[in-house]
Amino acid sequence: MLYKFIIINYYFVIGEMEGEVCKIIESQKGKNMIVINGYVMVKNKCRDDLFYWECKHRNHSAGGKHAEGFCKARASTVYTNGQHTLRKSSEHNHAPKPTDTIISEKVTTMKRIAAISQEQPA
């Protein structure tokens, strides 16, 4: 008798701890995003000092929840003393993309420099 198995990979980082201070990065549109163990999360909503985040790869506009690349990971943080502290988070269905953080930081830096620069574009 032969059995077929479908394996779905779920990636998560062991050691992700409540109370971890999350790194804030800026999106290309100037919105705040957080980084939790290499995963970039965008703000979904907030209530007082409690913030709710969802994976950047949630992909609302590309065909809904059955679209390829959909990740339903979520997180919540508490904002105190100018920092977001991780309250809880769920698992992602993809590996972290370290380039997401690097690209966001570089684009933000270039935009800030361009905004204050007196140089003409080449």
C-alpha positions as CSV (number, residue, x, y, z in Angstrom):
1,M,0.0,0.0,0.0
2,L,1.4,3.4,-1.0
3,Y,0.7,6.6,0.9
4,K,1.1,10.1,-0.4
5,F,1.9,12.8,2.1
6,I,1.8,16.6,1.5
7,I,4.4,18.3,3.6
8,I,4.0,22.0,4.3
9,N,7.0,23.8,5.7
10,Y,6.5,26.1,8.7
11,Y,9.4,28.1,9.7
12,F,9.8,29.6,13.1
13,V,12.8,30.6,15.2
14,I,13.3,28.8,18.4
15,G,14.2,31.2,21.2
16,E,11.7,33.9,20.0
17,M,10.8,35.2,23.4
18,E,8.1,37.4,24.9
19,G,9.7,40.6,26.1
20,E,12.1,40.9,23.2
21,V,12.6,44.5,22.0
22,C,11.7,44.7,18.4
23,K,13.7,46.7,15.8
24,I,11.8,49.4,14.0
25,I,12.4,50.1,10.3
26,E,10.6,52.4,7.9
27,S,8.7,51.3,4.8
28,Q,9.2,53.0,1.4
29,K,6.0,54.9,2.1
30,G,7.3,56.1,5.5
31,K,5.3,53.8,7.7
32,N,6.8,51.9,10.6
33,M,7.5,48.2,10.4
34,I,9.1,45.9,13.0
35,V,11.5,43.1,12.6
36,I,11.1,40.0,14.7
37,N,13.8,37.4,14.3
38,G,14.4,38.4,10.6
39,Y,10.7,38.6,9.7
40,V,9.3,42.0,8.7
41,M,5.9,42.8,10.1
42,V,3.6,45.7,9.1
43,K,1.2,47.4,11.5
44,N,-2.4,46.1,11.3
45,K,-3.9,48.2,14.1
46,C,-3.2,49.7,17.5
47,R,-5.2,50.3,20.7
48,D,-3.6,52.6,23.2
49,D,-0.1,51.1,23.8
50,L,-0.9,47.7,22.3
51,F,0.1,47.2,18.6
52,Y,-1.0,44.4,16.3
53,W,1.2,43.4,13.4
54,E,1.0,41.0,10.4
55,C,3.6,39.5,8.2
56,K,4.7,41.7,5.3
57,H,4.1,38.7,3.0
58,R,0.4,38.5,4.0
59,N,-0.4,39.6,0.4
60,H,-3.9,41.0,0.7
61,S,-4.1,42.4,-2.8
62,A,-2.9,39.3,-4.7
63,G,-5.9,37.1,-4.7
64,G,-6.8,36.7,-1.0
65,K,-5.8,34.0,1.4
66,H,-5.3,31.3,-1.1
67,A,-2.8,33.2,-3.1
68,E,0.8,31.8,-3.4
69,G,3.0,33.4,-0.8
70,F,0.2,34.1,1.7
71,C,1.5,34.1,5.3
72,K,-0.9,34.5,8.2
73,A,1.7,35.1,10.9
74,R,0.7,37.8,13.4
75,A,2.4,39.5,16.4
76,S,1.5,41.9,19.1
77,T,3.7,44.4,20.9
78,V,3.5,46.8,23.8
79,Y,4.9,50.3,23.2
80,T,6.6,51.6,26.3
81,N,9.6,54.0,26.8
82,G,9.9,54.5,23.0
83,Q,10.3,50.8,22.3
84,H,8.1,48.0,21.0
85,T,8.3,45.0,23.2
86,L,7.1,41.6,21.8
87,R,4.1,40.3,23.6
88,K,3.4,37.3,21.4
89,S,3.7,36.1,17.8
90,S,2.7,33.2,15.6
91,E,4.6,31.0,13.2
92,H,5.4,31.9,9.6
93,N,5.0,29.6,6.6
94,H,8.2,30.8,4.9
95,A,11.8,31.4,5.8
96,P,12.9,34.9,6.9
97,K,14.3,37.1,4.2
98,P,17.2,39.1,5.6
99,T,17.3,41.2,2.5
100,D,13.9,42.7,3.3
101,T,15.3,44.6,6.2
102,I,18.5,45.6,4.4
103,I,16.6,46.9,1.4
104,S,14.1,48.9,3.5
105,E,16.9,50.5,5.5
106,K,18.9,51.4,2.4
107,V,15.9,52.9,0.5
108,T,14.9,55.0,3.5
109,T,18.5,56.3,3.8
110,M,18.6,57.2,0.1
111,K,15.3,59.0,0.3
112,R,16.4,61.0,3.3
113,I,19.7,62.0,1.6
114,A,17.8,62.9,-1.6
115,A,15.4,65.1,0.3
116,I,18.1,67.3,1.8
117,S,20.6,67.2,-1.1
118,Q,21.1,70.2,-3.3
119,E,22.6,68.0,-6.1
120,Q,20.9,67.5,-9.4
121,P,20.1,64.0,-10.5
122,A,22.6,62.5,-13.0
